[in-house]
């Protein structure tokens, strides 16, 4: 298990190591990978965030997410970042937020997430999702 966890961690750290993959691969086809659009935070007033989620029907050896939050003004600028994993060996759910300490109505933003899952047979699934550009609203 240690080899695969090190491999997954290395892949999460290197953007060039991950290739876009189909949403479901045979090894972890019981998993759903979700990425929220950037939005005004419902929990921390005056901030913008996006969340990435992995939900699986069966326990996994490892689940990891890297999520980035971008503004487009008009050039893309990374304003939020988070990276973490759950190596418990019994995970079925993992969620991670990236946030930015500002919220401006009309701001064009996007989120990008990289996901890694290792199942009980040491089979890994690596994929990426992009929210596309959205216009933020409902800021205080």
C-alpha positions, 0 to 999 in steps of 0.5 A: 500500500505504501508504494501506491500512496507515494505514487498517488501523492507524487501524481497529485503534486505534478500537474504534468503527471495527470492525464484527463481520464474518463469519469469512471474507470473499471477500478473505481467505477463506483465513485462519483467525482463532483466539482462545484462552480465558484460561488459566494460562500454560504459559511464565510461572509465576503469570500468565494469558494468551490468544493471538490467531492469524491463519493464511492459506494465501497471503501478505498485505500486512498482518496485525494484532491487538489483544487484551484480557484481562478479569477479571469480579469481577463488573464487567469490568476490563481487565487485559491488552492487546497490539497489534501488526502485521506489514506485511512483505508476505509474512506468512501467520501472526501471533500475539499474546498478552495477559497478566496478572501474576496467576493465580487458580484460580476467577477468571472471565475473558474475552478479546477480539480485533480482527483486520485482514488486507490481501491482495495486492489491497489488500482488507481484512478486519476482524473481532472475536472474543470468548472468552466468560467462562471460569473459570481453573484450573491456577494454581500 
